[in-house]
C-alpha cells in the first residue's frame, strides 16, 4: 500500500478551487443585482484569497515540476510560471497582484468599484484557466 500523501500542489489546488467557487458566487450575484457595501467587501476578500492561493499554487507546481524561482515572491513566481508555460497571461497576473495590493492597502470606492469590474470581466476567467489547467495536469 502506498500511503504517500498527495503532492502539496494537489492540496493547494483543492483550496484554490474552493476559494474560486466563492469568487464565482460573488461575481454571479453582482451580475444579478447591485451589491451592498458589505457584499462588495466580501467580493474583494474572495478575490484576494483566490489570487493569493493562485500564485502559491503556481509556486508549488514549479517546485514539484521544475525548480522554484530564487526569490519566492508573487512576481518572480508568475514570471517563472509564464516562462515554463504554466500560464499565458503573465501581464494580467501581475495586474491582478497590483489590484490585490491596492484593494488591501487603500480604501477608495472608485478603485474598489473599478476593481470589481475588472475581477468580473477579466480576472475571474484567468483564475478559472489556472484551475482548469492545474486540474488537468493533476489527473
PASEBA-1860 file (N, C-alpha, C; in nm, 3 decimals):
! residues 139
1> XXXXXXXX> 0.083/-0.118/0.000/0.000/0.000/0.000/0.088/0.125/0.000 ~ 0.046/0.218/-0.079/0.120/0.344/-0.088/0.043/0.450/-0.012 ~ 0.092/0.482/0.108/0.026/0.583/0.192/0.091/0.720/0.175 ~ 0.153/0.739/0.062/0.220/0.866/0.033/0.116/0.978/0.026 ~ 0.140/1.088/0.097/0.043/1.198/0.093/0.038/1.260/-0.046 ~ -0.074/1.323/-0.078/-0.083/1.388/-0.210/0.019/1.502/-0.218 ~ 0.059/1.536/-0.339/0.153/1.648/-0.351/0.091/1.777/-0.298 ~ 0.178/1.864/-0.252/0.132/1.991/-0.195/0.045/2.068/-0.294
9> XXXXXXXX> 0.080/2.060/-0.423/0.003/2.132/-0.523/-0.140/2.080/-0.532 ~ -0.162/1.953/-0.504/-0.299/1.897/-0.506/-0.382/1.959/-0.394 ~ -0.323/1.968/-0.277/-0.392/2.028/-0.163/-0.418/2.177/-0.188 ~ -0.317/2.244/-0.245/-0.333/2.386/-0.276/-0.441/2.405/-0.382 ~ -0.444/2.316/-0.482/-0.547/2.326/-0.586/-0.686/2.309/-0.526 ~ -0.701/2.217/-0.433/-0.832/2.199/-0.368/-0.875/2.327/-0.296 ~ -0.783/2.389/-0.222/-0.814/2.514/-0.152/-0.842/2.627/-0.252 ~ -0.761/2.634/-0.357/-0.780/2.736/-0.460/-0.917/2.720/-0.525
17> XXXXXXXX> -0.956/2.596/-0.555/-1.086/2.571/-0.620/-1.201/2.616/-0.531 ~ -1.190/2.591/-0.401/-1.295/2.636/-0.309/-1.301/2.788/-0.303 ~ -1.186/2.852/-0.298/-1.183/2.998/-0.296/-1.238/3.056/-0.426 ~ -1.204/2.993/-0.537/-1.252/3.039/-0.666/-1.403/3.021/-0.679 ~ -1.456/2.916/-0.622/-1.602/2.895/-0.623/-1.671/3.009/-0.547 ~ -1.612/3.052/-0.437/-1.668/3.165/-0.363/-1.663/3.294/-0.443 ~ -1.554/3.314/-0.516/-1.544/3.433/-0.601/-1.646/3.427/-0.714 ~ -1.662/3.310/-0.774/-1.763/3.295/-0.880/-1.902/3.331/-0.827
25> XXXXXXXX> -1.933/3.284/-0.707/-2.062/3.314/-0.645/-2.082/3.464/-0.631 ~ -1.978/3.534/-0.588/-1.987/3.679/-0.572/-2.006/3.749/-0.707 ~ -1.934/3.703/-0.809/-1.946/3.763/-0.942/-2.087/3.739/-0.998 ~ -2.138/3.617/-0.979/-2.274/3.587/-1.027/-2.378/3.674/-0.956 ~ -2.360/3.694/-0.827/-2.451/3.781/-0.752/-2.443/3.924/-0.805 ~ -2.322/3.971/-0.832/-2.302/4.106/-0.886/-2.370/4.122/-1.022 ~ -2.373/4.015/-1.099/-2.436/4.020/-1.231/-2.588/4.017/-1.222 ~ -2.640/3.967/-1.112/-2.785/3.956/-1.098/-2.850/4.079/-1.036
33> XXXXXXXX> -2.772/4.155/-0.957/-2.826/4.273/-0.890/-2.710/4.355/-0.833 ~ -2.738/4.482/-0.800/-2.633/4.562/-0.736/-2.595/4.503/-0.600 ~ -2.468/4.508/-0.569/-2.420/4.455/-0.441/-2.428/4.562/-0.332 ~ -2.453/4.517/-0.211/-2.446/4.607/-0.096/-2.298/4.635/-0.068 ~ -2.271/4.732/0.017/-2.133/4.762/0.054/-2.065/4.641/0.117 ~ -2.138/4.570/0.201/-2.083/4.451/0.265/-2.052/4.343/0.162 ~ -2.139/4.325/0.065/-2.116/4.225/-0.040/-1.998/4.263/-0.128 ~ -1.981/4.392/-0.153/-1.864/4.437/-0.230/-1.736/4.404/-0.154
41> XXXXXXXX> -1.736/4.428/-0.024/-1.620/4.395/0.057/-1.592/4.245/0.055 ~ -1.699/4.167/0.058/-1.683/4.021/0.052/-1.626/3.976/-0.081 ~ -1.667/4.039/-0.190/-1.614/4.003/-0.322/-1.465/4.038/-0.329 ~ -1.428/4.153/-0.274/-1.286/4.190/-0.269/-1.208/4.085/-0.193 ~ -1.258/4.046/-0.076/-1.189/3.948/0.007/-1.176/3.814/-0.065 ~ -1.279/3.772/-0.132/-1.274/3.645/-0.205/-1.174/3.651/-0.320 ~ -1.165/3.765/-0.386/-1.065/3.782/-0.492/-0.925/3.774/-0.433 ~ -0.902/3.845/-0.322/-0.770/3.845/-0.259/-0.726/3.704/-0.223
49> XXXXXXXX> -0.816/3.626/-0.166/-0.783/3.489/-0.126/-0.755/3.403/-0.249 ~ -0.839/3.414/-0.350/-0.819/3.333/-0.471/-0.687/3.369/-0.538 ~ -0.655/3.496/-0.547/-0.529/3.537/-0.610/-0.409/3.485/-0.531 ~ -0.413/3.499/-0.399/-0.303/3.450/-0.314/-0.282/3.300/-0.332 ~ -0.392/3.225/-0.327/-0.379/3.080/-0.344/-0.336/3.044/-0.485 ~ -0.375/3.125/-0.583/-0.337/3.100/-0.721/-0.187/3.112/-0.743 ~ -0.126/3.220/-0.696/0.018/3.233/-0.719/0.095/3.131/-0.635 ~ 0.042/3.095/-0.519/0.109/2.993/-0.438/0.095/2.854/-0.501
57> XXXXXXXX> -0.016/2.830/-0.570/-0.032/2.706/-0.646/0.074/2.700/-0.756 ~ 0.094/2.811/-0.824/0.198/2.816/-0.927/0.335/2.787/-0.865 ~ 0.363/2.843/-0.749/0.491/2.820/-0.682/0.508/2.672/-0.646 ~ 0.402/2.610/-0.597/0.407/2.467/-0.563/0.434/2.383/-0.688 ~ 0.365/2.415/-0.796/0.383/2.339/-0.920/0.524/2.357/-0.974 ~ 0.578/2.477/-0.967/0.716/2.499/-1.011/0.812/2.415/-0.928 ~ 0.792/2.413/-0.797/0.879/2.336/-0.708/0.871/2.187/-0.738 ~ 0.754/2.138/-0.770/0.735/1.995/-0.796/0.780/1.953/-0.936
65> XXXXXXXX> 0.758/2.039/-1.034/0.783/2.001/-1.172/0.916/2.051/-1.226 ~ 0.963/2.164/-1.178/1.086/2.223/-1.231/1.175/2.264/-1.115 ~ 1.187/2.393/-1.099/1.260/2.448/-0.985/1.196/2.581/-0.950 ~ 1.178/2.608/-0.823/1.116/2.735/-0.786/1.211/2.851/-0.817 ~ 1.156/2.970/-0.837/1.244/3.086/-0.857/1.327/3.110/-0.732 ~ 1.441/3.177/-0.749/1.529/3.203/-0.635/1.457/3.280/-0.525 ~ 1.394/3.388/-0.563/1.317/3.468/-0.467/1.170/3.429/-0.483 ~ 1.114/3.375/-0.379/0.976/3.328/-0.386/0.881/3.444/-0.357
73> XXXXXXXX> 0.859/3.526/-0.459/0.766/3.637/-0.450/0.657/3.614/-0.554 ~ 0.545/3.682/-0.540/0.442/3.665/-0.643/0.495/3.698/-0.784 ~ 0.564/3.810/-0.799/0.611/3.850/-0.932/0.711/3.750/-0.991 ~ 0.807/3.705/-0.910/0.906/3.610/-0.963/0.841/3.476/-0.994 ~ 0.746/3.437/-0.914/0.675/3.312/-0.939/0.594/3.321/-1.067 ~ 0.525/3.431/-1.086/0.443/3.450/-1.206/0.531/3.450/-1.331 ~ 0.644/3.519/-1.325/0.734/3.521/-1.440/0.789/3.381/-1.470 ~ 0.826/3.308/-1.366/0.879/3.173/-1.386/0.771/3.079/-1.440
81> XXXXXXXX> 0.649/3.093/-1.389/0.539/3.008/-1.438/0.509/3.040/-1.584 ~ 0.517/3.166/-1.621/0.496/3.205/-1.761/0.606/3.146/-1.848 ~ 0.731/3.158/-1.804/0.844/3.103/-1.880/0.832/2.951/-1.896 ~ 0.774/2.885/-1.796/0.758/2.739/-1.801/0.632/2.697/-1.877 ~ 0.554/2.793/-1.924/0.433/2.762/-1.999/0.314/2.723/-1.913 ~ 0.320/2.751/-1.784/0.209/2.716/-1.695/0.095/2.817/-1.706 ~ 0.129/2.940/-1.741/0.028/3.044/-1.762/0.066/3.122/-1.888 ~ -0.034/3.177/-1.954/-0.006/3.257/-2.073/-0.022/3.406/-2.045
89> XXXXXXXX> -0.094/3.440/-1.942/-0.131/3.579/-1.915/-0.049/3.639/-1.801 ~ 0.083/3.643/-1.817/0.169/3.695/-1.709/0.136/3.840/-1.676 ~ 0.116/3.923/-1.778/0.086/4.064/-1.752/-0.044/4.079/-1.674 ~ -0.142/3.998/-1.707/-0.270/4.004/-1.635/-0.255/3.955/-1.492 ~ -0.173/3.852/-1.471/-0.147/3.804/-1.336/-0.079/3.913/-1.253 ~ 0.016/3.983/-1.314/0.082/4.092/-1.243/-0.017/4.206/-1.215 ~ -0.106/4.233/-1.309/-0.210/4.334/-1.287/-0.304/4.293/-1.174 ~ -0.335/4.163/-1.166/-0.418/4.116/-1.054/-0.346/4.140/-0.922
97> XXXXXXXX> -0.216/4.114/-0.920/-0.139/4.137/-0.797/-0.139/4.283/-0.757 ~ -0.127/4.370/-0.856/-0.130/4.514/-0.828/-0.267/4.554/-0.772 ~ -0.374/4.503/-0.835/-0.508/4.534/-0.786/-0.528/4.479/-0.646 ~ -0.483/4.359/-0.622/-0.496/4.298/-0.490/-0.430/4.386/-0.385 ~ -0.311/4.437/-0.417/-0.239/4.525/-0.324/-0.316/4.655/-0.303 ~ -0.366/4.713/-0.410/-0.443/4.837/-0.397/-0.566/4.816/-0.311 ~ -0.637/4.708/-0.336/-0.760/4.682/-0.261/-0.732/4.652/-0.114 ~ -0.616/4.594/-0.086/-0.583/4.558/0.052/-0.531/4.675/0.134
105> XXXXXXXX> -0.464/4.769/0.067/-0.393/4.872/0.141/-0.449/5.014/0.126 ~ -0.544/5.030/0.038/-0.602/5.163/0.016/-0.753/5.147/0.010 ~ -0.824/5.227/0.086/-0.968/5.221/0.073/-1.014/5.338/-0.012 ~ -1.054/5.305/-0.133/-1.104/5.404/-0.227/-1.220/5.339/-0.301 ~ -1.338/5.395/-0.287/-1.454/5.337/-0.355/-1.438/5.333/-0.506 ~ -1.385/5.439/-0.570/-1.367/5.429/-0.716/-1.270/5.317/-0.757 ~ -1.159/5.301/-0.683/-1.065/5.192/-0.714/-1.133/5.059/-0.689 ~ -1.204/5.049/-0.578/-1.274/4.924/-0.547/-1.375/4.890/-0.656
113> XXXXXXXX> -1.457/4.986/-0.695/-1.561/4.959/-0.795/-1.501/4.924/-0.931 ~ -1.393/4.993/-0.970/-1.325/4.958/-1.095/-1.264/4.819/-1.082 ~ -1.210/4.789/-0.964/-1.152/4.657/-0.940/-1.256/4.547/-0.950 ~ -1.374/4.569/-0.893/-1.480/4.469/-0.902/-1.518/4.442/-1.048 ~ -1.518/4.547/-1.128/-1.549/4.532/-1.270/-1.441/4.448/-1.339 ~ -1.315/4.479/-1.312/-1.205/4.402/-1.370/-1.209/4.256/-1.327 ~ -1.238/4.234/-1.200/-1.247/4.097/-1.148/-1.354/4.021/-1.225 ~ -1.470/4.081/-1.239/-1.582/4.012/-1.305/-1.558/3.993/-1.455
121> XXXXXXXX> -1.501/4.094/-1.521/-1.492/4.091/-1.666/-1.364/4.027/-1.719 ~ -1.256/4.024/-1.640/-1.129/3.970/-1.691/-1.064/3.869/-1.599 ~ -1.049/3.905/-1.472/-0.965/3.826/-1.384/-1.024/3.692/-1.344 ~ -1.155/3.684/-1.331/-1.216/3.556/-1.297/-1.183/3.451/-1.404 ~ -1.185/3.490/-1.529/-1.154/3.396/-1.638/-1.009/3.349/-1.632 ~ -0.918/3.437/-1.594/-0.776/3.400/-1.585/-0.754/3.302/-1.469 ~ -0.819/3.329/-1.356/-0.809/3.238/-1.242/-0.873/3.104/-1.274 ~ -0.984/3.107/-1.346/-1.052/2.983/-1.385/-0.964/2.901/-1.479
129> XXXXXXXX> -0.890/2.968/-1.567/-0.799/2.897/-1.658/-0.690/2.824/-1.579 ~ -0.639/2.887/-1.473/-0.539/2.819/-1.390/-0.600/2.695/-1.326 ~ -0.720/2.708/-1.274/-0.785/2.593/-1.211/-0.801/2.479/-1.310 ~ -0.850/2.510/-1.429/-0.872/2.408/-1.532/-0.739/2.342/-1.572 ~ -0.637/2.423/-1.597/-0.508/2.368/-1.640/-0.441/2.288/-1.530 ~ -0.446/2.338/-1.407/-0.384/2.267/-1.296/-0.457/2.136/-1.268 ~ -0.589/2.138/-1.280/-0.666/2.015/-1.258/-0.635/1.912/-1.366 ~ -0.619/1.956/-1.490/-0.585/1.864/-1.599/-0.447/1.805/-1.578
137> XXX> -0.355/1.881/-1.526/-0.218/1.830/-1.500/-0.217/1.731/-1.385 ~ -0.306/1.750/-1.289/-0.311/1.661/-1.172/-0.372/1.525/-1.208 ~ -0.456/1.524/-1.312/-0.528/1.400/-1.347/-0.436/1.291/-1.398
END
